[in-house]
Amino acid sequence: MKTVNLRFEQKHLLVSVIVIIAAILVVLGLLRHPSKKIEWTQTNSLKEAQAPELHDLAVGESLAQAVDQSLRFLERLPAGQTFIFGPHQYSLATVRDSLLDFKTKLLELGPGDEFLRYVEEHFKFY
């Protein structure tokens, strides 16, 4: 019985040692070849994307309030302020007008499928 137990313990020890050596090799490999750090710039931080699959919004009123809050924030900025989204640059007036258009359509159409289609067709997604 001792012989069987001894063999089992030897195999268990061998497997444990192999696992530990493999883990050490993986860690050393990661330390030797660290992943290349990406330098984020204005042009590569945001990229224009396809519109996500939008679903019926049940939060029309709170969404309109969020737009109002964004508009109040924009009122405090200097008139020459610009916003950069990926390769696109927008003036403060353009961003404000876009938010107003978004809110107007939301209130006009309600937060349903027709509004979501309008957003997909008239707004850029990043």
Buried (B, 14 or more C-beta within 10 A) or exposed (E): EEEEEEEEEEEEEEEEEEEEEEEEEEEEEEEEEEEEEEEEEEEEEBEEEEEEEEEEBEEBEEBBEEBEEBBEEBEEEEEEEEEEBBEBEBEBEEBBEBBEBBBEBBBEBEBEEEBBEBBBEEEEEE
